[in-house]
């Protein structure tokens, strides 16, 4: 590997030029995911920032070659780089995003790019980079020039301007890099409260169409529709505010103002020729929880705008059962909501408390019944390896009795930035620095830091199969869809 050139040196040596060129690479999970394949909204967001700053760019995704599922990253990484050689050699900047399980592959990509184009600024973002930035930059040969810590819509714009104007890096909030002496510099944190109007939404041409999830596929529910429904994914919020031990989404929630967001959504749907959307907001109905009442009007204003501007809209959301009261359910249904991905995790009160999820099992059951009564189909997500065998069996049997439309389960994982990772951060960082060979019955678990024995995890999947197989069909292990 070539000797690493510090980013401040690269910046000083860049010749004046416009437009500049960028390559954005989305590495995603090594084995993909059972719940859809798509380029991350994060990479589209930074591409949108580059577009607004007048840069030329291309976006590269391992899945576009159709190889990742079949052969894994050993095939796709060199294939991607070979087919992108010209763009990489001409790039002024290469931006990479990855999940924690695909971090090791992202670093292999960065090493290859550094050898192909030593003068390109290589930057990396994503949840893993946010929490591991200083540890990674301290490594002697880390091939990433700048790590982004937190949301990059503001700090990335400032970086692009610094590159164009050959300015300073140290005034850009939320970045981490190594200076000419080898000292790691971490700038001030990004601004916590960013105005909603500065929330960057990818232009319609950057939004991808994909096959709709089962609960949004009209062909599954309306007679005579044989053509699979196409959908788009968009995001109206960032942050969360809850503190579940296994989740790394932090920071105060902020959202796009509803009227402008619905106008944007209308433009995306017209451009893509569909009326089906899945909202990737961590908690679409967060303001329905008493702790977040300051956002109270967002859903009602959104629903009103949708009924006026996009009455044909059909959409799915992610939320929690305690953020779905009867008023909210009716509002969502009238606006076109037909599916809700609800994090149930378990229906054992003791186990819910142990993972810091402030919910009661009985309240979850009432909410599930209310959501279904309101005409919205439920995907109930579970953590299969928490609690006792009896807890898990009772949870699955209850969901079967409630006739939820879809059950999605996986093992508990340790990711950087989560409460469960506290006190063992370096162990977690080291784990994701190299490819893993974990093999459970559910590919969602593979390549991740698991807490419990694989034997126990697989036993729980077998237990769920025995309970569900009479009323559900198995899409993949851990992913069950009700026959009706």
N, C-alpha and C positions, 0 to 999 in steps of 0.2 A: 504494500500500500504506500502511495506517495506521502511524503511528510505533510502533515496537515497545515494549511494556511489559516491563520486566525481570521475570523470574520471581519474585524476592523481593518485588517490589511487588505482583504479582498475588496472591501468597500472603497478604500482609498485608491486602489489600483484600477477600479472599474472605469472604463472610458465613457465619456458622455455619449449617450445613444438613446434614440427613441424611434419607434416603440421598443421596449424591452420584451424579452420572451421568458415565459415560465412553463414548467411542466409540473403538474400536480398528480401525485400517485396515491391511490387508496389501496392499502394492503388488505384490510378486512381480516376476518378470522381464517386461520389456516384451512379448516375443513368446511368453511361456509357456515350457514345456520339453517335450521329447519324452518325458520320463520321468515323466509324471503331473502333474496339476493339483490342488493342495491348499493350504489355508491353513496357514501355517507353524506348527510346534509352538511356536515362540517367542511368537507372538501369543496362542495358546491358554493358554500358561503365565502370561502377565501377566494375561489375563482371569480365570484361576483365582485368582490373587492378589487381584484386585479383588473377586471373588465372596466369598472368605473374609473380606475386610475389610468386607463389607456394601454394596458399591457396586452400583448398577444399571449395565448396560452393554449395548452391541450391538457385534457384530463385522461389519465390512464388507470384502468382498473383490471386487476388480475382476472376477474370473471369474464371480461369481454372476450378472452381467448377460448372460453369454454373448457379450460383445462383443470382449473383448481379442484373441482369436485372429484375428478377421476384420478389425478396424478399427484396433487399436492404441490407445495411451493417449490420443490426441487426442480420441477419442470417449468412452472410458470414464471419464476423470477428471471431466469436467463432468457426465456422466450419474450417476456415483456421488454427487457432491456435491449435485446437484439432488434426487435421491431420498432423500438423507439430511439435507436442510436442517434439519428440525425437531430431529432428534437432535443435530446439530452446534450449533445455536443454544442448546440447553438444556444442553450438556455443560459440566462443570467441568474435564474433562481429555480431550484427544484424544491417543491413542498411535498412532504410525505405525512400521511396520517395513518394511524394503526390502532387496533385494539391492543390490550396487554398480551393476549395469546399470539398475536402476529408481530409483536415488537421485534423479536429476533430476526424475522424475515425483513422487516423494514430496515434494520441495520445492515443486513447483507446487501440490500438494494442501495443504501446510502454509500457503502464502501465501494461498490462497483461504479456508481455515479461519480464519486470523488476521483476515481482513477480515470474515468472517461473524460471528465471536464473539471480539472482541479480548481478553476477559477469561479465556477458556479457557486452561488450561495445556497447551501443545503439547510433547509429548515424543517422542523418536525413538530407536529401538534397532536392533540388527542388526550384522552384522560390519562393514559399511561405517562406521557411526557409531562403533563401538568404536575403529577405528584413525584415523579422520579427525576426531574430535571437536574437538580444539583448533583445527585448521585451519578447520573449519566455523564454530565459534563466533566466531572472529576476524573473519569476514566482516561487513561493515557492516550488512547487512540480512538476516542469517540468520533465517528465520521460526520456528525451533525453539527453545523456551525451554530445554529440558534435554536434553542428549545422554547416553545411557546407555553406559558403557564396560564391556563384559564382560557376563556373565550378570546378568540383572536380577531374578531371583526374590527376592533379599534386598533390594536397593536400591530396587526398585519398591514393595515393601511399606512400607518406611520413608518413601518419598515420599508414598504415600497417607495415611499416618498424620500426616505433617507438614501436608498439606493440610487434613485433618479437624481437626487441633488448632491450625492456624495456627502451626506450629513453624518450625524452622530448616532450611535446605537444606544448610548447610555441614557438618553432621555425618553426612550420608548418603554412604557410600562409593560410588565408581564412577560419579560423575556429573560433567558439565561444563556450565557455564552462564556467562552474562555478568551481572555485577552492575550496580548502578545507575550506576556511574561508567564502564561500558563495559569494565571489566577482566574477562578470562576467568578463571574460577575452576574448577580441576580438583581435586576432592576426593581423599582418599586412595584407593588402589586397593581394589577389593572384596576380601573375605576369600578367599584362595586355596583354603584347605581348608574347605569347607562340609560339615558333617555330612551323611551320606547321608539321614538322616531328614528333613532340611530341604529335600530335593530336591522341587520342586513338580511334581506330575503333574496334567494337566488332568482335570477330572471327566468321567465318561462322556458327559454331555450336550454337552460341548464338543468331543468327538472326532467327526470326520466319517467317513462311509462313502464309499468311492469304488470304481470298477472296479479289480479286481486287475490287477497287472502280468501280462504274458503267462506268465511262469514260475510264477505262483501261481494262475492261472486253471484251476480243475479241469475246466472245459469243454474245455480244450485237451488234456487227458490222460486223461479218463475218458469212456468211451463213453456217449452218451445224455444228457449234460449240455449243454443248449443255452443255459441262462440264465447270463449272465456272473457270475462269482464277485465278490462284494463283499469288500473288505478295509478294515482300518483301519491307520493308521500311529501308532506310539508310540515312545517313547524312554526307555531305561533308564540312559543315561550321558551325560556331557558331557566335553569335553576330548579329548585324543589322546595326545600325548607324543612322536610321531614328528616329523620335521622336513622333510618333502618341500618343495621350493622353491616349489611352486605352491599350497600349501594354507595357509589362514589359521586353521585350527582349532588352538588352542594351549591351554596350561594342563594341569595334572595331571588325569588322569581321575578322575572320581568317579561312583559308581553308587548306585542305589537298592538296598537290601538285598533279595536274591532272593525270599524268602518273601512279603514285603509287596508286591513288584512283581507277582508272579504272582497274588496276590489281586486287585490292582488290574486286571490284565489280564483276569482272569476276569469282573470286574464290567463292564468295557468291552465285552467280546464278548457278554455276555448282553444288555446294553442295546442293542447294535447289531445283534443277530441274525446274527452271522457267526462263523466260527472261523478266519478268515484274517487274518494280520498281516504287515506289513512293519516291521522295526525300523530306525529312522533313526539308530541309534547309529553313530558314525563307524567304530568297530572293535568289532563285537559280541564278538569272541573275543580281545580284546587281551591277556588274561591268559595266553594260550597262547604268547605270545612271552616268551623268557627275561628280557627287560628289565623285564617287568611281572608278575613272579611273585607279588608281594604280593596280586594279585587272583585268584590261582590257582583258588580254589574257586567263583568266581561262576558260571561256566557249568555246572559239575556240580550245584551247588545249585539253579540255575534249572531245569535239565533234570529233576532229581528232582521238584521241585515241580510242574512242568508235567505230568509223567506221572501224578502223583497227582491233580491238580486239574483239568487241561484236557487229557485224553488225545487229544481230537479235533483239537487245535491244528495248523494248518499255517502255516508262517511262512517269510519270507525275511529275510536279513541282509546287511549290508555288512561286509567284512573285507579282510585282506591274506593272501596265500598263505602267508606265514611265520607266520601266527597260526592255521593250520588243520592241525594234526597229526592222525594217524589216530585217536587216542583222542578228540580233540575232534570230529572229523567223525562218528564213530559216536554220540557223546553227543548231538550236534545232530540227527542223523537220527532217533534213537529218540524225541527230544522233539517231532519234527514238522517240522524244517527241511527244506525242499525246494528252496530256491534261495539262492545266495550271489552277491552283487555284489562282484567281486574287482577291485581296482585293479591291473591288470597294467602298464599304461602302455606298455611296450615289452619285447621279449625280446632286447634288445641289452645286454650287460653294460656296455659303455662308455657307452651313453646312460643307463642306469639310474644309473650313478655320477655322470653330469653333472647329473642332477636331484636328487641327494642322496637317492635311494631305495635304502636299504641292502638290496638283494635281488640274487640271482644268477638269470639267466635259466633255467639248468638246474634250480635249486631250484623256481622258479615252475612249470615244466612238470611236475615230479614232483608238486607239490601239486595242480595242476589235475587230473592223472590220478587222484590219490587221492580228491579231492573227488567227482569224477564216479563213480568206482568205489563210493564210499560212498552213492550214490543222490541226491546233491544236484546240481541243475542250476546251471550257471555262467553269469552275465553277466560277460564280460571287458571291462573298460573300458580304452580306449587313448587316448594322446595322439598324434594323427596326425602332427603336424608336427615332432617331435623326431627327431634322428638322421638318417641318410642314407636315400635312397630304398630302398636295399638292406635296411637295418635294418627299415624299415616293411613292405616286401614280405615279408620272412622272418617277421616277427611275425604278420601276417595269415594267411599260408599255414600257419604252425604251428597257429594257433587253429582254422583250418578242418580241418586234419588231426586235431587233438584232438577235433573235433566238439563244441566248446563250444556251449551252447544259444543264446547270445545274444552279440552283439558290439556294444558301444556306444563310439563314438569322437567326439572333439572336439579342437579345437586348444588349444594351451597359452595360458593367459590370465594377465594380471597383475591381481591384486586387492590392495587395501590390506591390510597385515599379513602378506603373504607374503614369503618370503626373496627371491624374484625382484623384489619391489618396492623392496627396500632401496636407498637412495641416490637414488631418484627418486620419493619419496612425493608431493611436491606435483604433479608431472606426472601421476601416477596419479589423485590427488584431482581435479585440474582436468578430466581426461578424463571422469570420471563425473558432473561437474557439469552436463553438457548432453546432450541427446539425440544419439545416434549414428546414422549411416547406413551402417554396415558391412554388407556383404552377401556372405556365403559360401554355399556350397551347403547348409550345415548351420545351422539356426536356433539351435542351442545356442551357436554362436560369435558371433552377431550381438549388437551393443550392448556388447561387451566389448573391453578393451584387449588386442589381439593382438600377438604378438612378430614373427611372420613374415608374409611377403607372402601376400595372399589367393590369388594365382595358385598358389603352392606348395601351400597348404592344399587348394584345390580339386583339384589334381592328385592329391594323396594320397587324397582321397575317390573320385576316378575309379579310381585304382589298386585300392582296396579293393573297389569295385563289381565290377571285372573278375574279382577273385579269388573273391568271395563269392556272386555272383548265381546260380551253378549249384546251390548247396546251401542258400542262405538267401533269405528274402524281405525286402525293404526296407520296414520300418515307416515310417521317414523317413530322409533322407540321414544317414548316420552311425549308424543304429540298425538292426541286422540280426538276424533271428530264424531259427533253423535250421528248415528245412522239416519235419523229422521230429518 
